[in-house]
Amino acid sequence: MTDHALLLVNLGSPASTSVADVRSYLNQFLMDPYVIDLPWPVRRLLVSLILIKRPEQSAHAYASIWWEEGSPLVVLSRRLQQAMSTQWHHGPVELAMRYGEPSIETKLVQLAAQGHKRVTLAPLYPQFADSTTTTVIEEARRVVREKKLDLQFSILEPFYDQPEYIDALVASATPHLEQDYDHLLLSFHGLPERHLTKLDPTGQHCLKNQDCCRNASPQVLATCYRAQCLRTAAAFAKGMGLPEDKWSVSFQSRLGRAKWIEPYTEARLDELAKSGVKKVLVMCPAFVADCIETLEEIGDRGKEQFREAGGEELVLVPCLNDDPQWARALNTLCERAPLAL
């Protein structure tokens, strides 16, 4: 069968490093109710305030990591798309971005016009969150509904603990971890705590200590981002054979004044440096492609912060990007994606 398309979806990027393009991108991103889950008037006011200064700051950050071919996230996602084209034998492999271009709407309309009836939708996020996975799925559903497209979906589920994903992580990180280092920090993207508590089916899941998330029931684990991050970290450490005192977990990329899940990456880097750690490796397993959060936030600012706190060397371990083993793993995961009813 060759009419079953695969649509990879990543977060997205501004079209360029101009302040205007960055402002447009941030407006679309931050106005998503799955990202800032406040009533529209409050969200509009908050985003408008953020957009006074943030676009210029972010444009500078994007410019510092921008490649000649364009946004690293988009370039690397395209390379993964090309690698997946040799793996997926059921039809075309397309790439869309939740924010910016190419949009999910553009790609789904294009696939429907080409006569494809079935699409495997693959949000490229290992761990589940409303602000990543859910918003991709809901946007695809909106397009199908409003454009009246005759499409049937299979949806890639979060793969935070799937052996193929963990094995790919281990294989890609091994060359870096075979060198001398003092500590490995697994830095995941952060989320406001309320994003977790509102999805907690028990109403009792505690976010105050990691033991609760480490021992989350299957019912809680299904929607608890932090618990899934800890599962990824533990599975990776086990696969690498790391002793418990050689690695730790933190959360990065906070925005605004809300309480976000802890420990924070900035605080953890300070703690490690002040405890005598001289060389730290940092991996970002919430991202499958290097982007501003890895290259600039960790690779540039994190490195500077670690040195100022007394450390000597911070090494950013690259994301999976278009690694061949990752492409094979992703194909396997997409092959068994369940049909969405």
GIGI-V47355 format. One record per run of one state. SS is the DSSP state (hx for helix, st for strand, lp for the rest). FROM is the first residue (numbers start at 1). TO is the last residue. Records with the same first field share a line. If there is no record, write none. Layout:
# GIGI-V47355
SS = FROM-TO  FROM-TO
This chain:
# GIGI-V47355
lp = 1-3  13-18  31-39  66-66  68-69  71-71  86-92  100-102  114-117  124-129  148-151  156-162  178-182  190-191  198-209  215-217  222-224  241-243  253-259  261-263  275-278  284-291  309-312  317-323  336-337  340-341
st = 4-12  67-67  70-70  93-99  103-103  118-123  152-155  183-189  192-192  247-252  260-260  264-264  279-283  313-316  338-339
hx = 19-30  40-65  72-85  104-113  130-147  163-177  193-197  210-214  218-221  225-240  244-246  265-274  292-308  324-335
